[in-house]
Amino acid sequence: MPRHEFSVDMTCEGCYNAVARVLNKLGGVQFEIDLPSKRVSIDSEHSVDALLETLKKTGKTVTYLGPQDQ
């Protein structure tokens, strides 16, 4: 399963929870959220565009950083 890394403008536990909530609703994903570095790594068969749109539902600024070696 491909792993993709995103930068998400998260500043607090509430931001962390918002990201986790939208990704859990999407389903079929495994993810790690690194709040201090504002990065989210997602293992998913979903397209990068689908993941970007899902993360943008949090209202945060989201940037795709690229595929990540596992």
Backbone torsions as a table, in degrees:
resi	resn	phi	psi	omega
1	MET	NA	129.0	-178.5
2	PRO	-66.9	147.7	176.4
3	ARG	-113.6	131.1	179.9
4	HIS	-120.7	145.5	-179.8
5	GLU	-116.7	136.1	-179.1
6	PHE	-127.7	148.8	169.7
7	SER	-99.7	126.6	-179.7
8	VAL	-127.0	129.3	-176.5
9	ASP	-73.4	78.5	-179.1
10	MET	-104.4	136.8	-178.6
11	THR	-123.2	-11.3	-174.3
12	CYS	-154.0	178.3	178.9
13	GLU	-62.0	-33.2	177.8
14	GLY	-63.2	-40.6	176.9
15	CYS	-63.1	-45.0	178.6
16	TYR	-56.2	-47.6	-178.8
17	ASN	-65.1	-36.1	178.7
18	ALA	-64.7	-42.6	178.6
19	VAL	-64.4	-47.1	179.7
20	ALA	-59.9	-40.6	-177.8
21	ARG	-63.3	-48.0	-177.6
22	VAL	-68.2	-34.8	179.5
23	LEU	-71.3	-37.7	177.3
24	ASN	-65.1	-36.3	178.3
25	LYS	-66.9	-34.4	-179.1
26	LEU	-63.8	-41.4	178.7
27	GLY	76.3	157.8	178.2
28	GLY	70.3	22.7	-179.3
29	VAL	-129.3	149.0	167.7
30	GLN	-120.2	137.9	-175.1
31	PHE	-146.3	157.2	173.6
32	GLU	-127.6	133.9	179.3
33	ILE	-114.5	123.6	177.5
34	ASP	-109.8	93.3	-175.5
35	LEU	-60.7	-46.8	-178.8
36	PRO	-59.2	-37.2	-179.4
37	SER	-95.3	0.5	177.9
38	LYS	58.0	41.5	-179.6
39	ARG	-122.3	145.1	177.1
40	VAL	-127.3	123.3	175.9
41	SER	-105.8	128.9	-174.7
42	ILE	-126.9	126.6	170.8
43	ASP	-96.8	118.2	-175.8
44	SER	-163.5	150.7	172.1
45	GLU	-88.8	-5.6	177.3
46	HIS	-66.6	154.6	178.5
47	SER	-69.6	158.0	177.1
48	VAL	-59.6	-39.7	179.2
49	ASP	-61.4	-41.1	178.9
50	ALA	-65.1	-41.0	178.6
51	LEU	-65.9	-42.0	178.0
52	LEU	-60.5	-48.2	-179.6
53	GLU	-60.9	-39.6	179.1
54	THR	-64.0	-47.3	-179.5
55	LEU	-64.7	-33.7	-179.6
56	LYS	-67.8	-19.2	177.8
57	LYS	-63.6	-16.8	177.6
58	THR	-75.0	-14.8	-176.7
59	GLY	83.8	4.0	-179.7
60	LYS	-91.6	158.3	173.2
61	THR	-73.8	127.2	-176.0
62	VAL	-125.0	134.9	176.8
63	THR	-130.1	133.7	176.3
64	TYR	-81.9	123.1	-178.6
65	LEU	-94.3	-17.2	177.3
66	GLY	121.1	176.8	177.8
67	PRO	-68.9	151.9	-177.2
68	GLN	-121.1	134.4	175.9
69	ASP	-70.1	138.4	-178.0
70	GLN	-91.2	NA	NA
